[in-house]
Amino acid sequence: MYGARGHSGDVRGPDGVTALLSTDRRRLALVLVLAAAVGVFTATVPLLRDWFDLRVYYGTVDAWVHHGGRIYDYRVPGTTYGFTYPPFAALGMLPMALVGLRTAIVLGLLLNLAALAVVLGFLVGPALRRHGWFGLALTACLLPLFEPLRDTFSFGQVNLVLLALVLGDARLLSRGRGRWAGVGIGLAAAVKLTPALFIALLLLGRRWRAAGVATAVAAAATGLAAWAAPDASRFYWTDALWDTARVGRLAYVSNQSVQGVLARLAAPGEPSRALWATAVLLVLCVWAWRTSRALAADDWAAAFALTGLAACLVSPITWVHHLVWLLPSFAVLLRHRRLRIAAALYGVLCSSVVWLWFDDASGLDGFLGGNTYTWITLGLLLWLPVGEVLRPGPDRAALSGAGTAFPAFPAVRASDLTGRHPRRGRPRVTGRRRERPDRASPSRADPKGSP
């Protein structure tokens, strides 16, 4: 899919692959076989979540608007699970009160599909267009296997929408349209607290205006929610925010954060808060170090990817579906041609391997296997390659966007992000690959998720 350049549908690679995909008929046959296999897998292997989180959203808004209930009092019938997001999230979901549950599910599915299209456009859009229908068809077959993405759709989650908002700001910065940059990050942080780490990224990169806009938008959204639902806001910020039991069990195997690892080690007891705080501080130090190196290399694609990884690790609860924040890291791996590593990590994240320790995550095997996705996230934080990659080829202009797997940052320089005129002209490429990489390289739940 990410082979050598060529016209629409042209895929070149090792002799075996070339022979297999030498004609459109063979490509179509491969796509049909993959589509059938994916359909069987999706229908039989994963646990489908029955739109559980979306039912939480819908039930909360319905009870609030139509029955005079309070946002944080609602519980899904037969469960202890209710709304756990900041009040602004409930405010943003108010349109669901105008439709029935089935319509809300359909609209939620369409919204997630639109958000996924936006995310893919930001991350690998030019590459997909370069490979025509075959690249699009392969992507459509591969994405449903990716467990975080599969669960996001099946739960009816909002993570893809938040990722699209954050990458939208990245797009604005990369194109020098910094006036509105920060709005997406601010809105995402008002809906969920974890994306607030991207404000720290803007500060680390000295994008003061964008950081100020993001902070102001998050504060304004929070203030609007406090005006619309003062009691709910008071309860959330003084009580619900600190009660992780409302979200789910920390030791539950779907919690693939640092806190989840510590909770499973301490089970059936409670993990040490001091130990968790120390671990979070260490993760943030590693994030700051690696992100600073990315920023020094003008590699904002890697900086945004590293921030998504760190956010997943430091959040008290990171359910498997939250790991859609790893998608920018895969784009960076593809940009640096780390195809084998990307393929291996993709395979593991499709396998649902952590659920083998659903009942018992004790022992060395539970520590290693039950936390597999955490180790992947930590490994990427430590070894994700950073630095600009320039590739040879006559169509240099096309490669500046299509050659990078992160077209939100095609050949981005610091001047692009500050609004000053970018450097005029580019060095001539003479058939050699020039790189400034980091030295290091990376070698089911009860229907709960995280409403």
C-alpha positions as CSV (number, residue, x, y, z in Angstrom):
1,M,0.0,0.0,0.0
2,Y,2.9,2.3,0.8
3,G,5.1,1.0,-2.0
4,A,7.0,3.0,-4.6
5,R,5.5,5.9,-6.5
6,G,3.3,5.2,-9.5
7,H,0.0,6.0,-11.1
8,S,-3.3,5.2,-9.4
9,G,-3.3,1.6,-8.1
10,D,0.4,1.0,-8.9
11,V,2.1,-1.0,-6.1
12,R,5.7,-2.1,-6.4
13,G,7.7,-4.0,-3.9
14,P,9.4,-7.4,-3.5
15,D,9.0,-9.7,-6.5
16,G,6.3,-11.8,-4.8
17,V,4.2,-8.9,-4.0
18,T,4.6,-7.4,-7.5
19,A,3.5,-10.7,-9.1
20,L,0.5,-11.0,-6.8
21,L,-0.7,-7.5,-7.4
22,S,0.4,-7.2,-11.1
23,T,-3.2,-6.7,-12.4
24,D,-6.3,-4.9,-11.4
25,R,-8.1,-8.2,-11.4
26,R,-5.7,-9.7,-8.9
27,R,-6.0,-6.7,-6.7
28,L,-9.7,-6.8,-6.8
29,A,-9.6,-10.5,-5.9
30,L,-7.3,-9.8,-2.9
31,V,-9.6,-7.0,-1.7
32,L,-12.7,-9.3,-2.0
33,V,-10.9,-12.0,0.0
34,L,-9.8,-9.6,2.7
35,A,-13.3,-8.0,2.9
36,A,-14.9,-11.5,3.4
37,A,-12.3,-12.4,6.0
38,V,-12.8,-9.1,7.9
39,G,-16.6,-9.5,7.7
40,V,-16.4,-13.0,9.2
41,F,-13.9,-11.8,11.9
42,T,-15.9,-8.8,12.9
43,A,-19.1,-10.8,13.1
44,T,-17.7,-13.7,15.1
45,V,-14.6,-12.9,17.0
46,P,-14.8,-9.5,18.8
47,L,-17.3,-8.8,21.6
48,L,-19.7,-6.2,20.1
49,R,-20.5,-3.5,22.7
50,D,-24.0,-2.7,21.6
51,W,-23.4,1.1,21.6
52,F,-23.1,1.0,25.3
53,D,-21.4,4.4,25.8
54,L,-23.7,6.1,23.4
55,R,-26.6,4.7,25.4
56,V,-25.1,6.3,28.4
57,Y,-24.9,9.7,26.6
58,Y,-28.4,9.4,25.3
59,G,-29.9,8.3,28.6
60,T,-28.2,11.1,30.4
61,V,-29.4,13.8,28.1
62,D,-32.9,12.3,27.9
63,A,-33.3,12.1,31.7
64,W,-31.9,15.7,32.0
65,V,-34.1,17.3,29.4
66,H,-37.3,15.3,29.4
67,H,-37.5,14.0,33.0
68,G,-35.9,16.7,35.1
69,G,-33.1,14.4,36.2
70,R,-29.6,15.4,37.0
71,I,-26.7,14.7,34.7
72,Y,-24.6,12.6,37.1
73,D,-27.5,10.7,38.7
74,Y,-28.4,8.7,35.6
75,R,-27.5,5.0,35.5
76,V,-27.9,2.6,32.6
77,P,-30.6,0.2,33.7
78,G,-29.2,-2.8,35.3
79,T,-25.7,-1.3,35.7
80,T,-23.8,1.1,38.0
81,Y,-22.5,3.1,35.0
82,G,-23.4,6.7,34.3
83,F,-22.1,9.9,32.7
84,T,-18.5,10.6,33.6
85,Y,-17.4,13.5,31.3
86,P,-17.3,17.2,32.2
87,P,-20.7,19.0,32.1
88,F,-19.8,20.7,28.8
89,A,-19.8,17.2,27.1
90,A,-23.4,16.8,28.1
91,L,-24.2,20.3,26.8
92,G,-22.7,19.3,23.5
93,M,-24.8,16.2,23.3
94,L,-28.1,18.0,23.9
95,P,-29.2,17.5,20.2
96,M,-29.7,13.8,21.0
97,A,-32.7,14.9,23.1
98,L,-34.5,15.7,19.8
99,V,-34.3,12.2,18.4
100,G,-35.0,8.6,19.4
101,L,-32.3,6.2,20.5
102,R,-32.0,4.4,17.1
103,T,-31.7,7.7,15.3
104,A,-29.0,8.8,17.8
105,I,-27.1,5.5,17.1
106,V,-27.2,6.1,13.4
107,L,-26.1,9.7,13.7
108,G,-23.3,8.7,16.1
109,L,-22.1,6.1,13.6
110,L,-22.1,8.7,10.8
111,L,-20.3,11.2,13.0
112,N,-17.6,8.6,13.8
113,L,-17.3,7.7,10.1
114,A,-16.9,11.4,9.2
115,A,-14.3,11.9,12.0
116,L,-12.4,8.8,10.8
117,A,-12.3,10.2,7.3
118,V,-11.0,13.5,8.6
119,V,-8.3,11.8,10.7
120,L,-7.2,9.6,7.7
121,G,-7.2,12.7,5.5
122,F,-4.8,14.5,7.9
123,L,-2.6,11.4,8.5
124,V,-2.3,9.6,5.2
125,G,-4.6,11.3,2.7
126,P,-2.1,12.1,-0.1
127,A,-0.7,8.5,0.1
128,L,-4.2,7.0,-0.2
129,R,-5.0,9.2,-3.2
130,R,-1.7,8.3,-4.8
131,H,-2.7,4.6,-4.7
132,G,-6.2,5.1,-5.9
133,W,-9.0,2.7,-5.3
134,F,-6.7,-0.2,-4.2
135,G,-5.2,1.8,-1.4
136,L,-8.6,3.0,-0.2
137,A,-10.0,-0.5,-0.4
138,L,-7.1,-2.0,1.6
139,T,-7.4,0.7,4.2
140,A,-11.1,0.0,4.5
141,C,-10.4,-3.7,5.1
142,L,-7.6,-3.2,7.6
143,L,-9.1,-0.5,9.8
144,P,-12.1,-2.6,11.2
145,L,-9.5,-5.1,12.6
146,F,-7.8,-2.5,14.7
147,E,-9.3,-3.1,18.1
148,P,-9.3,0.5,19.5
149,L,-11.1,1.6,16.4
150,R,-13.4,-1.3,16.4
151,D,-14.4,-0.6,20.0
152,T,-14.8,3.1,19.4
153,F,-17.5,2.4,16.8
154,S,-19.1,-0.4,18.8
155,F,-19.3,1.6,22.0
156,G,-20.4,4.7,20.2
157,Q,-17.5,6.6,21.7
158,V,-16.3,10.2,21.0
159,N,-12.5,9.6,20.8
160,L,-12.3,9.9,17.0
161,V,-14.1,13.2,17.1
162,L,-11.7,14.6,19.7
163,L,-8.7,13.3,17.7
164,A,-10.0,15.0,14.6
165,L,-10.4,18.3,16.6
166,V,-6.8,18.1,17.8
167,L,-5.4,17.2,14.4
168,G,-7.4,20.1,12.9
169,D,-5.3,22.4,15.0
170,A,-2.2,20.7,13.8
171,R,-3.4,21.3,10.3
172,L,-4.0,25.0,11.0
173,L,-0.5,25.4,12.5
174,S,1.2,23.6,9.6
175,R,-0.5,25.9,7.1
176,G,0.4,29.1,9.0
177,R,-3.2,29.8,9.9
178,G,-2.4,30.3,13.6
179,R,-5.2,32.7,14.3
180,W,-7.7,29.9,15.0
181,A,-5.3,27.3,16.1
182,G,-6.1,26.0,19.6
183,V,-9.9,26.0,19.2
184,G,-10.0,22.3,18.5
185,I,-7.7,21.4,21.4
186,G,-9.7,23.7,23.7
187,L,-13.0,22.0,22.8
188,A,-11.5,18.5,23.1
189,A,-10.1,19.4,26.6
190,A,-13.5,20.7,27.6
191,V,-15.2,17.4,26.6
192,K,-12.5,15.2,28.1
193,L,-9.6,16.2,30.3
194,T,-6.9,14.1,28.7
195,P,-6.4,16.2,25.6
196,A,-5.4,19.1,27.8
197,L,-1.9,17.7,27.5
198,F,-1.8,19.1,24.0
199,I,-2.0,22.6,25.5
200,A,1.2,21.7,27.3
201,L,2.7,20.7,24.0
202,L,1.9,24.1,22.5
203,L,3.6,25.8,25.5
204,L,6.6,23.5,25.1
205,G,6.8,24.5,21.5
206,R,6.4,28.2,22.4
207,R,3.2,28.5,20.4
208,W,1.9,31.1,22.9
209,R,-1.1,32.3,20.9
210,A,-2.4,28.8,20.1
211,A,-1.9,27.8,23.8
212,G,-3.8,30.9,24.9
213,V,-6.6,30.2,22.5
214,A,-6.9,26.6,23.6
215,T,-6.9,27.6,27.3
216,A,-9.5,30.3,26.7
217,V,-11.8,28.1,24.7
218,A,-11.6,25.3,27.3
219,A,-12.3,27.8,30.1
220,A,-15.2,29.4,28.1
221,A,-16.8,26.1,27.4
222,T,-16.4,25.0,31.0
223,G,-17.9,28.4,32.1
224,L,-20.8,28.0,29.7
225,A,-21.6,24.6,31.2
226,A,-21.4,26.0,34.7
227,W,-24.0,28.6,33.7
228,A,-26.3,26.1,32.0
229,A,-25.9,23.4,34.7
230,P,-24.4,24.9,37.9
231,D,-25.3,22.1,40.2
232,A,-23.9,19.5,37.9
233,S,-20.7,21.5,37.4
234,R,-20.2,21.9,41.1
235,F,-20.7,18.2,41.6
236,Y,-18.4,17.2,38.8
237,W,-15.5,19.4,39.8
238,T,-15.7,18.7,43.5
239,D,-16.8,15.0,43.6
240,A,-17.2,13.0,40.4
241,L,-13.9,14.0,38.9
242,W,-12.0,12.4,41.8
243,D,-14.1,9.3,42.0
244,T,-12.6,6.9,39.5
245,A,-15.0,4.1,40.6
246,R,-17.7,5.9,38.6
247,V,-15.7,5.1,35.5
248,G,-14.9,1.5,36.2
249,R,-12.5,-0.8,38.1
250,L,-8.9,0.4,37.8
251,A,-7.6,-3.2,37.7
252,Y,-9.9,-4.1,34.8
253,V,-7.8,-5.5,32.0
254,S,-9.2,-2.9,29.5
255,N,-7.5,-0.2,31.5
256,Q,-4.2,0.0,29.6
257,S,-2.7,3.0,31.4
258,V,0.1,3.1,33.9
259,Q,-2.5,3.3,36.7
260,G,-4.0,0.1,35.2
261,V,-0.7,-1.7,35.4
262,L,-0.2,-0.7,39.0
263,A,-3.8,-1.6,39.9
264,R,-3.4,-5.1,38.5
265,L,-0.2,-5.6,40.4
266,A,-1.8,-4.5,43.7
267,A,-5.1,-6.4,43.1
268,P,-7.2,-7.1,45.1
269,G,-5.8,-4.2,47.1
270,E,-5.6,-0.6,46.0
271,P,-2.6,0.8,44.1
272,S,-0.3,3.3,45.8
273,R,-1.2,6.9,44.8
274,A,2.3,8.0,45.6
275,L,3.7,5.3,43.3
276,W,1.3,6.3,40.5
277,A,2.1,9.9,40.9
278,T,5.8,9.1,40.6
279,A,5.3,7.0,37.5
280,V,3.2,9.7,35.9
281,L,6.0,12.2,36.6
282,L,8.5,9.9,35.0
283,V,6.3,9.5,31.9
284,L,5.9,13.2,31.6
285,C,9.6,13.8,31.9
286,V,10.2,11.3,29.1
287,W,7.5,12.9,27.1
288,A,9.0,16.4,27.6
289,W,12.5,15.1,26.6
290,R,11.4,13.3,23.5
291,T,9.0,16.0,22.4
292,S,11.7,18.6,22.8
293,R,13.9,16.6,20.5
294,A,11.0,16.4,18.0
295,L,10.4,20.2,18.2
296,A,14.2,20.9,17.8
297,A,14.0,18.9,14.6
298,D,10.9,20.8,13.5
299,D,9.0,17.6,13.6
300,W,5.6,18.6,14.9
301,A,4.0,15.4,13.5
302,A,6.1,13.4,16.0
303,A,5.5,15.9,18.7
304,F,1.7,15.5,18.4
305,A,2.0,11.7,18.2
306,L,4.2,11.6,21.3
307,T,1.7,13.7,23.2
308,G,-1.1,11.4,22.3
309,L,1.0,8.5,23.6
310,A,1.8,10.3,26.9
311,A,-1.9,11.2,27.4
312,C,-2.9,7.6,27.2
313,L,-0.2,6.6,29.7
314,V,-0.8,9.2,32.4
315,S,-4.6,9.2,32.3
316,P,-5.9,7.2,35.3
317,I,-8.1,5.1,33.0
318,T,-7.3,4.4,29.4
319,W,-9.7,1.9,28.0
320,V,-8.7,0.0,24.9
321,H,-10.9,2.2,22.7
322,H,-9.0,5.3,23.9
323,L,-5.9,4.0,22.1
324,V,-7.1,5.5,18.8
325,W,-4.7,8.2,20.0
326,L,-2.0,5.8,18.7
327,L,-3.0,6.4,15.1
328,P,-0.7,9.5,14.6
329,S,2.2,7.3,15.8
330,F,1.5,4.8,13.1
331,A,1.5,7.6,10.6
332,V,5.0,8.7,11.8
333,L,6.3,5.1,11.6
334,L,5.0,4.9,8.0
335,R,6.6,8.3,7.2
336,H,9.9,6.9,8.4
337,R,9.4,3.6,6.4
338,R,9.4,1.5,9.6
339,L,6.9,-0.7,7.9
340,R,7.7,-4.0,9.6
341,I,7.4,-2.4,13.1
342,A,4.1,-0.7,12.1
343,A,2.8,-4.0,10.8
344,A,3.8,-5.9,13.9
345,L,2.3,-3.4,16.3
346,Y,-0.9,-3.2,14.2
347,G,-1.1,-7.0,14.3
348,V,-0.9,-7.1,18.1
349,L,-3.4,-4.3,18.5
350,C,-5.8,-6.3,16.3
351,S,-5.4,-9.4,18.3
352,S,-7.3,-8.6,21.5
353,V,-4.5,-10.4,23.3
354,V,-5.0,-8.6,26.6
355,W,-8.4,-10.3,27.0
356,L,-6.6,-13.6,27.6
357,W,-6.0,-12.2,31.1
358,F,-9.6,-11.0,31.6
359,D,-10.2,-13.3,34.7
360,D,-6.7,-13.3,36.2
361,A,-3.8,-10.9,35.3
362,S,-1.6,-12.1,38.1
363,G,1.9,-13.6,37.7
364,L,4.6,-12.8,35.2
365,D,2.5,-13.8,32.2
366,G,-0.3,-11.5,33.4
367,F,2.1,-8.7,34.0
368,L,3.6,-9.0,30.5
369,G,0.6,-10.1,28.5
370,G,-2.3,-8.4,30.3
371,N,-0.5,-5.0,29.9
372,T,0.6,-5.6,26.2
373,Y,-1.0,-2.4,24.9
374,T,0.6,-0.4,27.7
375,W,4.0,-1.7,26.7
376,I,3.3,-0.8,23.1
377,T,2.4,2.7,24.1
378,L,5.4,3.1,26.3
379,G,7.7,1.6,23.7
380,L,6.5,4.1,21.1
381,L,6.9,7.0,23.6
382,L,10.6,5.9,24.1
383,W,11.5,5.0,20.5
384,L,9.2,6.7,18.0
385,P,11.5,8.1,15.3
386,V,11.6,11.9,15.0
387,G,13.2,14.1,12.4
388,E,12.5,15.1,8.8
389,V,12.6,12.5,6.1
390,L,13.4,13.6,2.6
391,R,13.0,11.1,-0.2
392,P,14.4,11.1,-3.7
393,G,12.3,11.2,-6.9
394,P,11.4,13.5,-9.7
395,D,8.0,14.6,-8.3
396,R,9.4,16.2,-5.2
397,A,6.4,18.5,-4.8
398,A,4.1,15.5,-4.6
399,L,6.4,13.7,-2.1
400,S,6.4,16.7,0.2
401,G,2.8,15.9,1.0
402,A,2.2,12.3,-0.2
403,G,5.6,11.0,0.9
404,T,4.9,11.9,4.5
405,A,2.4,9.8,6.3
406,F,1.4,12.9,8.2
407,P,0.3,15.4,5.6
408,A,-0.9,17.8,8.3
409,F,2.9,18.5,8.5
410,P,4.4,18.3,5.0
411,A,7.9,19.5,5.4
412,V,6.9,21.7,8.3
413,R,9.4,24.2,9.6
414,A,9.3,26.3,12.7
415,S,8.6,29.4,10.5
416,D,5.4,27.8,9.2
417,L,4.1,27.5,12.7
418,T,4.9,31.0,13.8
419,G,3.3,32.7,10.9
420,R,6.6,34.1,9.5
421,H,7.5,33.5,5.8
422,P,8.8,30.0,5.3
423,R,12.2,29.4,3.8
424,R,12.3,30.0,0.1
425,G,13.3,27.0,-2.0
426,R,14.4,23.6,-1.0
427,P,17.7,21.7,-1.4
428,R,17.9,19.6,-4.5
429,V,17.5,15.9,-3.9
430,T,20.1,13.9,-5.8
431,G,18.8,10.3,-5.4
432,R,20.0,9.9,-1.8
433,R,17.7,9.8,1.2
434,R,18.5,12.4,3.7
435,E,17.3,11.9,7.2
436,R,17.5,13.5,10.6
437,P,16.2,10.7,12.7
438,D,16.2,10.2,16.4
439,R,19.1,7.8,17.2
440,A,16.7,5.4,18.8
441,S,14.1,3.4,16.9
442,P,11.5,1.0,18.1
443,S,12.8,-2.2,17.4
444,R,-13.7,-8.0,26.7
445,A,-15.1,-6.2,28.6
446,D,-18.4,-6.0,30.4
447,P,-20.2,-3.5,28.1
448,K,-18.6,-0.6,29.8
449,G,-15.7,1.0,28.2
450,S,-15.6,4.6,29.4
451,P,-18.8,6.5,29.0
